[in-house]
Structures are given as C-alpha cells and as structure tokens.
Amino acid sequence: MLIGIEAERANNPQKTGVEHYAKKLILYLAEIDRANSYVLYLRTQPEDWLLRLPANFKVKVIPFPVFWTQVRISWEMLFHPVDVLFIPASALPVIHPKNSVVTIHDVGWRYFPGSFTRFMRNFLEWSTRFAVKNARSIIAVSQSTKNDLIKFYRVPENKVAVIYHGYEKTQNPIKLPTTPGPLPLKYILFLSTLQPRKNLEGLISALKQLERECPEITHKLVVVGKPGWKYGKILEIIKNNSGLVFYFSHVSEEIKWDILSTADLLVLPSFYEGFGMQILEAFAANVPVAASNVSSMPEVAGGAAIYFDPTNTGDIASAIKMVLTDKSLADSLRAKGKERLKDFSWEKCARDTLEVMTKIK
C-alpha cells in the first residue's frame, strides 16, 4: 500500500503541538512499518531527520505559494494518486483519495471565535467541515475533541477514532549551564503559545491576587511561548507586569527542558485545549501540574493534577497556593504524574494510526 502524508508541518523548524505530533508520528511509523510505502509531501526543503528515514519512505518537495494543501496536494493527488492520504491537521485537499484520513486536534474557534482573525476562523470552519464530511476516517486527539465533532458537525461516532498523543520516555529533563536569560529563584511556569484562549491574563491576575494575600509566596511567573493569534494585548499585559512576569519567546527543546525542570509548578489555565502536551512534559520533568477543569485537560492529566475554574481568578490563585504551600501535595502530584505518563506512548499512537489507515484499504 502507498500512503501519502502531508509532512510540511513536521518540517517546521519551530514546532509547537501539531508540528511535534506530525514529526513523532512519522518517526514512529518509520520504526514499526516496513510493509507499506510512504511518500512525504513537503513545501520546503526537508530537515535532516526526514532524509534519514528507511527506504520505504520517500520525500517529495512540491513548492507552492498559497493554499498549498488544498491546491498543490490536490494537483498531486490528481496526477500521482496514493492508496491512502493522511493529513495530520484538518485541511483535507479538495481533490483527495476516497481513502483519506484526517486528524482534528480541536475546534477552539467554535468556543472562542474572538480569539481568531476572521479569515482564520472562516478557513478553519470551512476546512474542518469539509474534512469531516469527505474523509473516510477521522482521528481525534481526545474524547473531548470527538465529542465536539459529533456536537457541532454531526459526525457519526463510528467515523471518529480517539488516538492520544504519545510521549517519548527518553525525553528527560536536561540540565544546561545556560538559559535564554536570567530566571527568578522561585517560579511557576506558563508554557504555551500566546493567544487569548490560553488565558495568560487570568493567570497573571491570579498571581497578583496571591501576592497581595500571601506575601510569603515569592514565586514569579515564567512565560515561554511564541506569539499566536491576537497576541498584542497579551504582550502589553506582560510588559505592564514586568516585576512579576519573565517572558521568553520560542526557545530550543533543550532550554525549554531546563526551564521546565526547575519550575515549582506548571499552570495550564486555558479556556480550551484539544490535548495539552504541556501536561505530559511536566510529568516527565517531575513538576506538579495545576490545570483548568475543562475540555481535554482532566482527560489527559487524570488524577495527577490540581484543577480549577479558569474563569475564576480566585480559584486559580487557590489552586496555586495549595501546591506551593503543601509539600506533601506537591510530592504526591509528582508521583502520580510519573505513573500517568506511562499511559501515553508514541509507538501506540503510531500503531493505532496505522490501523486506521490500513483497515480502510
């Protein structure tokens, strides 16, 4: 069987959640599958790791200026069809094989339309609606996302397979002699792209409340994340709270681990997450987690996190205070996180994805 994969996301040098997912999935498909042949479609020149894949993986660079997936891959499917086409993030080409599989990570624009530009919101709505209607099978990265697809798009339940992101056990915290700048002695960490639905503003408000009510808590906030949609106001809030907030944009994986592994707490205050990979990263770094009690976050963290209402500043502050002032609670969360991490495997993610792709042949 010849399987085509849109791999440009995996080739992005600055990888966030979706790009990381695409890369890991390709790497683990390469480990487990020698029976099928693969062609990886790229718009730009491949990173070195793509050139080191096994012989049954072929890289094909097909440049195109705009709407690359919809137009250029459509053209490719018309003249060089494959048995199965896999799209790791929503945008199914207009021309595609009848056996196409698409991963949907979230439908955040449905809940927070103001967090997206009008163009992006309309494009995401159109591309998702087109994908769930026309793909043979859909992969959702959480049960929460599957429920949303059924709710908003009336997708038949048996058309959607829930396949969690994995986690690579060799990704252990790496202590480095340098960071991108000075770090406070004690800090909690916000690790996410800057956009309104990530609720950094709510977290900063909660910490300011904690400063007033509990002066014995001297932790600062370290923010690591590149700007996303509508980030201007968020950067202004960071600037206006420079005594409390230390901000770093996109950093290397190695430096991110250094920052993460010395944090006393990871806080994920999002109003909505399709999965929340930061939770697993914190578990691996032996860092306790406090997270919103909505969407996929309780599904991913299970009993290994403290939860709060992301719309309630006092509730966020209370959860942070509980972990920072109760050593036994923090230690318990660390231990539970290590156990919870065992439930997530990139190999299992790849095997389950391969099963979805091959059962429709």
Secondary structure, DSSP 8 states (H G I E B T S, - for coil): -EEEEE-TTTT-SS--HHHHHHHHHHHHHHHH--SSEEEEEESS---HHHHTS-TTEEEEE---SSSIIIIIIHHHHHHS--SEEEESSS---SS--SSEEEEE---HHHH-GGGS-HHHHHHHHHHHHHHHHH-SEEEESSHHHHHHHHHHH---GGGEEE------TT------S--SS---SSEEEEES-B-GGG-HHHHHHHHHHHHHH-TT---EEEEE--B-TT-HHHHHHHHHTTTTEEEE-S--HHHHHHHHHT-SEEEE--S--SS-HHHHHHHHTT--EEEESSTTHHHHHTTSSEEE-TT-HHHHHHHHHHHHH-HHHHHHHHHHHHHHHTT--HHHHHHHHHHHHHTT-
